[in-house]
Amino acid sequence: MYNVMYIIKLAMVSKIRKQIYIEAEQNNLLKEKARQTGLSEAEIIRQAIDQHIISVNVDPERSRRVNSPTPNLSAWEREKAFIASLENRPSQPGKRDWQREDLYER
């Protein structure tokens, strides 16, 4: 579980967490689209934002995803080393030695 969380965190190096409210029908459609495409709900939302930004004539150079960012391989290597260090720590049944907020600071 922790490996997946940190791998996901890696993909989010340049992302900012947002919490939004959507209508129930939007949620249903989002889940259906995610199942059909195999994309995450978050990726579908990001793509929808990008499409909206382009459609309202916002300068495409300012859009973070119009030109897909180049992966930062050195960041990936650092995260892999961090994950490996976590794998070697002894487990603490029923406890954890980190806080959720710590993950956002990495």
Residue pairs with C-beta under 8 A, 6 or more apart in sequence:
2 83
2 86
3 83
3 87
5 103
6 79
6 82
6 83
6 86
7 79
7 83
9 79
9 103
9 106
10 75
10 76
10 79
13 72
13 75
14 64
14 69
17 104
22 30
30 41
30 44
30 45
31 41
33 39
33 44
34 40
34 41
34 44
37 44
39 47
46 65
47 65
50 63
50 65
50 66
53 60
53 63
53 66
54 60
54 63
54 66
60 66
79 106
82 106
89 97
